[in-house]
Structure formats: structure tokens, C-alpha cells
Amino acid sequence: MFDGLRNAMNKFWNSGKTLAQTDPEFVEFFSNFAYDEVINEPGANHPDLDDETRAMAILATLIGCQGLDDYELMLPVTLDAGVTPVEVKEIVYQAVAYLGFGRVLPFLKKTNEVFESRNIALPLAPQSTTTPETRADAGEKAQIDIFGEHMRGFAHSGPAETRHINKWLAGNCFGDYYTRGGLDHRQREMITLCFLAAQGGCEPQLVAHAGANLRVGNEKAFLIAVVSQCMPYIGYPRTLNALRCINEAAAKAGE
């Protein structure tokens, strides 16, 4: 997989030349770090972090940090690593709930371009499991399964002037997205952690979703490994913020 990323980096064009031609020193040390040292660092690995999972996490991270050019390089390598077109589309779709349609639309368009270049027929098979009548109840069930029993009735809680947001969280964020096929709750919570860590400024939500990850079976060491693998794409400050949030969630879970 990562030889493919090295090759993609070497072929990246800018003003008629590849980065390997215009910035050979940078390409060499970045590739050695991101595609060798980070990949092989024992502290940045976990038995559950196979190439497919790592690729999904990096895709979600690139959407979160708005790395569209790098996403275009990464997507073909991700598909070659075994991530299915349905899984890719589910990552992109779910990003809308956490980044908004305005920031995700370019990634949806780029995904379709790459799929069409690889003769992947569109649209893909439908993944929805709900109807307009069942989405709210299904979303609440997903919230309870992921966060715990205290989420029961959340959609109807809070101040009257903002209660509609809680209703939308249940019906839209969880009812429309988390109930879909293609990804399970563990995978969806992992990519959510990546969305939040990559965009920054969402630390309260990052703590909550780090806790949700722990609840659905993504242990602390796995989350640290995921964030570590994503560090080359988001930088050290957001990585350190994410690690602090994971530690805070783990401490709360242990109380």
C-alpha cells in the first residue's frame, strides 16, 4: 500500500513538473517519515490497525483537514488496499454530518471522478435501512448503542429554543447516517474521531466521541495508533489535542 503512496507522491504534478522534480529533498524525507517511520513505529500500531483500516482513517482525516489534492492521490491506493467503493462513499457521506455539505462536496465530486476513471458503476447499491417514518427511532437506538442509556429521550431534551438541534442529531446525524450499511458502529466512530481531530476546534465533541469509541470496542491503544498514523496529514498541534482528548475520555471511562 505505502509503496503506492510513495509512487503517487513522486508523480504529483505542479505547474507541469512532479514534486519529485521540483522538491526532491522534501519528497524524500516526507515519504521516509510518513510511509516508513510512522507505519513501522511500534507505538503507532495496533493489531486492529490493518492496511484497510489505516487507509480508511487517512481518507477521513484528509476530508477533515480539507486535503483534497492528497485525497485524490490517496483514494486509488485506498481502493487497491481493499477498501470497497461502498466503504469509501459511506466515509464521504458521513463527513457531511461533521463538516457540513459545503466542505464535503468537493470530495464527493472527486470520489465520483476517481470511481468513473476506474469503471466503478454509479450509483452504488443503496445502503439505507430506514424510512422517513423510522429514522428518528432508529437514530435514537444508534445513539443509545453507541453512547449509552442516557441518550434515550435526548431528542426531546434541552432548552426549547435549541431542542430542534437534538432532534436533528437523532434523526439526521444518527438516523440518516449511522443506520446505513457499508460500515459498522466501530468503523463509523473511528472515522468520526478522525473528522473531529483533523478539523480542530471540536475538542468537547472529540472527547465525547473518543468515549463512544471506547464504548463500542475501539480501545485506547487503538485510538492512539489511529491518530498517530494520521499525524503526517494534520500536524503535531491537532495530533496532540486529539491525544489529550483520548486520555480525558479514557480517564472518564475508568471512573
Secondary structure as UniProt FT lines:
FT   HELIX           2..11
FT   STRAND          13..14
FT   TURN            15..16
FT   STRAND          17..18
FT   HELIX           19..22
FT   HELIX           24..32
FT   HELIX           33..37
FT   HELIX           38..40
FT   HELIX           42..44
FT   TURN            47..48
FT   HELIX           51..64
FT   TURN            65..66
FT   HELIX           68..80
FT   TURN            81..82
FT   HELIX           85..99
FT   HELIX           101..117
FT   TURN            118..119
FT   TURN            132..134
FT   HELIX           135..147
FT   HELIX           149..151
FT   TURN            152..153
FT   HELIX           154..156
FT   HELIX           160..162
FT   HELIX           163..168
FT   HELIX           169..178
FT   HELIX           185..199
FT   HELIX           203..216
FT   HELIX           220..234
FT   HELIX           236..254
//
